Amino acid sequence: MAQSAIAGISFLCEDAVMEELRVKRMRSGAKLPSQPYARDAGYDLYAAEAVELPPQERREIPTGLAFELPEGHVGLIWDKSGLAARHGLTVLGGVIDAGYRGEVLVCLVNTGSEPHAFAVGDKVAQLLVQKIALPAIVEVDELSDSERGERGFGSSGKN
């Protein structure tokens, strides 16, 4: 995967067409997303201001960035596994629609027992860009049968 220094972040789509993720700094000094390893699925997102996150509370952490996602794609904000495992920090929400052009905020909740401080430039989450299907909605009187049917949570058993 290649990265463009000015226009945005480039990535390969399933159909092998090079796409760009255009990024605009909304705040001076905001850090552009980065991909630590070439085969990583996501791009790291960084705090654009210092934020203290007390235990059992949530905060919106500004990234200082706005994105122009390619048509037919969505940006999904996911946890950083190290922050989740070591500190109990997890993302709430996290869908960036292709038409949204405002600053991206990362909503984090601290499920841990200790406060967590983010300094400017600290990693807060990761952004995955995925191709999406947008099928037409069709109301029907009946749905086709399936093996699972209407069995919900826990339907596949414990083991």
C-alpha positions as CSV (number, residue, x, y, z in Angstrom):
1,M,0.0,0.0,0.0
2,A,1.4,3.4,-1.0
3,Q,0.9,6.7,0.8
4,S,0.7,10.1,-0.9
5,A,2.4,12.9,1.0
6,I,0.1,15.7,-0.1
7,A,-3.2,14.5,-1.7
8,G,-4.1,12.0,0.9
9,I,-3.7,8.4,1.7
10,S,-3.8,6.0,-1.2
11,F,-4.9,2.4,-0.9
12,L,-5.8,-0.5,-3.2
13,C,-9.5,-1.5,-3.6
14,E,-10.7,-5.0,-4.3
15,D,-10.9,-4.2,-8.1
16,A,-7.2,-3.1,-8.0
17,V,-8.0,0.6,-8.7
18,M,-5.9,3.0,-6.7
19,E,-8.2,5.1,-4.5
20,E,-7.4,8.1,-2.3
21,L,-8.5,9.1,1.1
22,R,-8.3,12.8,1.1
23,V,-7.5,14.3,4.5
24,K,-7.8,18.0,5.6
25,R,-6.2,19.3,8.8
26,M,-8.9,21.2,10.7
27,R,-6.5,22.2,13.5
28,S,-2.9,23.4,13.3
29,G,-0.5,20.6,14.2
30,A,-3.1,17.8,13.8
31,K,-1.2,14.5,13.0
32,L,-2.1,12.8,9.7
33,P,-3.2,9.1,10.0
34,S,-0.4,6.6,9.7
35,Q,-0.1,2.9,9.0
36,P,2.7,1.5,11.3
37,Y,3.1,-1.7,9.3
38,A,2.5,-2.2,5.6
39,R,-0.1,-4.9,6.0
40,D,-2.1,-3.4,8.9
41,A,-5.8,-3.1,8.2
42,G,-6.2,0.4,9.8
43,Y,-4.6,3.8,10.0
44,D,-3.8,5.1,13.4
45,L,-5.7,8.3,14.5
46,Y,-4.2,10.7,17.0
47,A,-5.4,13.2,19.6
48,A,-5.4,16.8,18.5
49,E,-5.7,18.1,22.1
50,A,-4.9,16.9,25.5
51,V,-7.8,15.0,27.1
52,E,-8.2,13.4,30.5
53,L,-10.6,10.4,30.5
54,P,-11.7,9.4,34.0
55,P,-12.8,5.8,34.9
56,Q,-16.3,4.9,33.8
57,E,-16.7,8.0,31.7
58,R,-16.6,8.8,28.0
59,R,-15.1,11.7,26.1
60,E,-15.0,12.9,22.5
61,I,-11.4,13.2,21.5
62,P,-10.8,15.5,18.5
63,T,-8.5,14.3,15.8
64,G,-8.2,17.7,14.1
65,L,-8.9,16.0,10.7
66,A,-11.7,15.8,8.2
67,F,-11.9,13.1,5.5
68,E,-13.2,12.8,2.0
69,L,-13.9,9.1,1.7
70,P,-14.2,7.6,-1.8
71,E,-17.8,7.1,-3.0
72,G,-19.0,3.6,-2.0
73,H,-16.8,3.4,1.1
74,V,-17.2,4.0,4.8
75,G,-14.7,4.9,7.5
76,L,-15.0,2.7,10.6
77,I,-13.3,3.8,13.9
78,W,-12.1,0.9,15.9
79,D,-10.2,0.4,19.2
80,K,-6.5,0.3,19.4
81,S,-6.0,-3.2,20.9
82,G,-3.2,-2.1,23.2
83,L,-5.3,0.7,24.7
84,A,-8.3,-1.7,25.1
85,A,-6.2,-4.5,26.7
86,R,-4.0,-2.4,28.9
87,H,-6.4,0.4,29.9
88,G,-9.9,-0.7,29.2
89,L,-10.4,2.1,26.6
90,T,-13.0,1.3,23.9
91,V,-14.6,3.2,21.0
92,L,-18.3,4.0,21.1
93,G,-19.9,4.5,17.7
94,G,-17.5,5.3,14.9
95,V,-19.0,5.4,11.5
96,I,-17.8,8.1,9.1
97,D,-20.1,8.4,6.1
98,A,-18.6,9.3,2.7
99,G,-20.5,12.6,2.6
100,Y,-19.4,13.8,6.0
101,R,-16.8,16.6,5.8
102,G,-16.5,17.8,9.5
103,E,-13.8,17.1,12.0
104,V,-13.7,13.5,13.1
105,L,-14.1,13.0,16.8
106,V,-13.3,9.7,18.5
107,C,-15.7,8.8,21.3
108,L,-13.9,6.7,23.9
109,V,-15.2,5.2,27.1
110,N,-12.8,4.2,29.9
111,T,-14.1,0.9,31.3
112,G,-11.0,0.7,33.6
113,S,-10.5,1.8,37.2
114,E,-7.8,4.4,36.5
115,P,-7.9,7.7,34.6
116,H,-6.2,7.8,31.3
117,A,-4.5,11.0,29.9
118,F,-4.0,11.6,26.2
119,A,-1.4,14.1,25.2
120,V,-1.5,15.8,21.8
121,G,-0.2,13.3,19.2
122,D,-1.1,10.2,21.2
123,K,-2.8,7.3,19.4
124,V,-6.5,7.1,20.2
125,A,-8.1,4.7,17.7
126,Q,-7.7,3.3,14.2
127,L,-9.6,4.0,11.0
128,L,-10.6,1.2,8.7
129,V,-11.8,2.2,5.2
130,Q,-14.2,-0.4,3.7
131,K,-16.1,-0.8,0.6
132,I,-19.9,-1.0,1.2
133,A,-23.0,-2.3,-0.5
134,L,-26.0,0.0,-0.7
135,P,-28.9,-2.2,-1.8
136,A,-32.4,-0.8,-2.4
137,I,-34.8,-1.3,0.5
138,V,-37.7,-3.6,-0.5
139,E,-40.6,-4.2,1.9
140,V,-41.9,-7.7,1.8
141,D,-44.6,-9.7,3.6
142,E,-42.4,-12.8,4.1
143,L,-38.7,-13.5,4.2
144,S,-37.1,-16.6,2.9
145,D,-36.3,-19.5,5.3
146,S,-32.8,-20.0,6.7
147,E,-31.1,-22.6,8.9
148,R,-31.0,-20.1,11.8
149,G,-34.5,-18.7,11.4
150,E,-35.5,-16.4,14.2
151,R,-33.1,-17.8,16.8
152,G,-31.3,-14.8,18.3
153,F,-28.5,-14.2,20.8
154,G,-26.7,-17.3,21.9
155,S,-28.5,-19.5,19.3
156,S,-25.3,-21.3,18.2
157,G,-24.6,-22.6,21.7
158,K,-21.8,-22.1,24.2
159,N,-19.1,-24.4,22.6
